[in-house]
Amino acid sequence: MPMLTVVIQAGGQSSRMGVDKALKPFLGRPLIQRVADRMKLIADEIIVTTNQPAGYEFLRLRLVPDLKPGRGALGGLYTAVASASFPLVAVAACDMPFASLAFFEGACEIMNREGVDVVIAKTDEGYEPLHALYRRETCLPAIEAAISADQWKVISWFPQVKARILTPGEVKSFDPSGLCFWNLNTPEEFIEAEQRARQANDQTI
């Protein structure tokens, strides 16, 4: 299996949370620390993308600022893929407390077996690009071309690569809880997520 870079994206504004949600304690530790601790079990490298590196030095991980400032989510995805050292790039948002190891392991197997460039889920909310797997060699030039063409949608470049859309059944087999795409935006969601984690005994990783 090709080596895997995990990129945790910490570039959001946290406007609805009122504080930096990546640093907000979740079951006693910063939320981003929880995500990093989960991902280190499968990652050959972990990177955090952030324009405020001083706040994340405690993680002792590689911190990378935006390489395409002002280009929104697509620019953030470019930064994630461009900064990776290894062929496969798993992207997870810093505010996803249930980011799924099984999802990324299954996605890596599919990518390796089928030779696709992106493995991504599509839910009722749409595509889930911030919990998806990318092949660096093919995705990077496609994303860069989209940015050069003044595209803004984070999936605008998909027609240029082989994107594998997971079926609902595949997603459920990887993530039976259905929580892996849940990103926390409000204090109320934070409280609910902590309760869910306690109920599932999902407190250590």
ABEGO torsion letter per residue (X at the ends): XBBBBBBBBAABAGAAAGBBAAABBBGGBBAAAAAAAAAAAABABBBBBBABAAAAAAAGBBBBBBABBGAEAAAAAAAAAAABABABBBBBBAABAABBAAAAAAAAAAAAAAGBABBBBBBAAEBBAABBBBBAAAAAAAAAAAAAAGBABAAAAAAABBBBBBBAAAAAAABAAGAAABBBABAAAAAAAAAAAAAAGBAAX
